[in-house]
C-alpha cells in the first residue's frame, strides 16, 4: 500500500500484553485503505508482532516519551490523514470509515479535523462512561469554550487530522510529558475546525497498569508548563481558566497532594472569584441535599 487514506499510529512502551490487542483493532477496520504504524519507544523487550502487509513497526534507539513517539509516527506515516491509538486501548471496527466519511461531507470552514465518541470500559468489559465531543469552528480554543450539556472535551484520543496540517503546526510538543493532547489542541483549533460526531468509535480501557495521566508529579509539572506556554489564551477565557485550575485542585486533592490542592483552589478564586465561589456553594448545596439537608435560598442581589 503506497498511499493509504488513513494511518493509525500506536506509540507503545513496555506493554507487550496489551499492544497486540490495540494493533488488531486497528487492522480490523471496515475500511481497508488503512495502514498501522507502531512506534516502540525503546521498550526493554522489542515489540514482537506478526507480519502484516499493512503494519509497520518502528523501534526508537532510546526512550523519548509519548510526544516524541507520536511525532516519529507522523513522519513515518504515509496516509493523508492520521489518528492515534494508545497501546492499552482499542478502536471499534467502524472508526476509520465513520471519521473519513464525516470529513468528506463536512461543511465547516476548512481545514477540518474530526473527533468521535469514546467509551470508558472497565476490566469486566462494562461501559462505565460515554463521552461525546462538541463541534468547534476554526478560530476557537478547544476545552476553553462553552459547550452543550452532555458534550465532553475528554475524547481527544479520537482525533483524525490531515498529517501535513499536524506537522505544519509542529506536531506534539516534545517538552511536555503529560497534557500532550490538551497542549496540541490549543494550537490546532485556532487553525482548524473540529467536527464532533455522536458516534462511539474508541474504547478507553481501565486497568491497573501505569498511565501518564495518573502520575502526580508529571501532572503538576505539565499543568504549570501548559499555562505558562498559553497564558494569553487562558487569560482570554477567565471562567474556563478558573474551572481548569479548580479541576486540577480537586484532582490534586484526590491524589493526596493537599498543598497543591489548596494553592490551586486559591488561584482559581483569584482568577474568577464570583464564579468559583458560586460553584463551591452549588456543590455544597447539592451534597447537603443528598444527605437530606435543606438549605435556604439566597435572595438575588439583582
Secondary structure, DSSP 4 states (H G I P E B T S, - for coil): --S-SEEEEEEESS-HHHHHHHHHHHHT-S--SEEEEEEE---SS-------TTEEEEE-SS---HHHHHHHHHHH--SSEEEE--TT-EE-TTHHHHHHHHHHH--SSSSEEEEEEEEEE-TTS-EEEEEB---B-TT--TTTS---TTB-S--GGG-EEEHHHHHHTTSS-TT-SS-HHHHHHHHHGGGSEEEEEEEEEEEEEP-SS--GGG-HHHHHHHHHHHHHHTHHHHHTSHHHHHHHHHHHHHHHHHTT-HHHHHHHHHHHHHHSHHHHHHHHHHHHHHHHHHTT--PPPPPP--
